[in-house]
């Protein structure tokens, strides 16, 4: 490797010396690199570089050295090609890494969106289930309240109906009792001597008005029914009264009530 570098350095110095004008053996300055190459190629035994007269460099123009130079140049170009290929590979790798990072970021963003959507749907499903359960509980409670309200309303209605029935029955019983009483009071149990009908009502009123005893009333009723009224008389403190007017006070009371 050191030999190769020396060869390249020697060639460089020769080229510089020739372009600078060379020594006294040169005919004139070299105007171009092509002329330098033309000068380098005929060099045989010795080349003097600049003012270094004590130093000499001998270059042997042989096919072996040309091959070595060509090989070195090829290796150098191959190294450059490898470096260029490495740089291209690294650039492409960086691009692929950036693309992969972007793709990975997009993928994770997609996963995050999908997870957020899944979480939202799960929460929505839970809320729907909770709402359905709450609504079912409300409907059940409403149905129970409606049932209880209907049962209470029915019970209240039945109780009120029972009360009304009882009131109607009591009213009817009272009416029937009153009707029976009126019928009883209107019942004719006999006639006075003047032909006035004696009703139970008149009889009871006169009983209270005249202060008749139960014994005399029973005696009067039985005698009146048997048609033996004028064969009987009321029982007084001193005995039975048989005067012709013994029943007149009673008959007058009955007649007065009948004429009202």
Secondary structure, 3 states (H helix, E strand, C coil): CHHHHHHHHHHHHHHHHHHHCCCCCCCCCCCCHHHHHHHHHCCCCCECCCCCCCCCECCCCCHHHHHHHHHHHHHHHHHHHHHHHHHHHHHHHHHHHHHHHHHHHHHHHHHHHHHHHHHHHHHHHHHHHHHHHHHHHHHHHHHHHHHHHHHHHHHHHHHHHHHHHHHHHHHHHHHHHHHHHHHHHHCEEEECCCCCEEEHHHHHHHHHHHCCCHHHHHHHHHHHHHCCHHHCCCEECCEECCCCCCCHHHHHHHHHHHCC
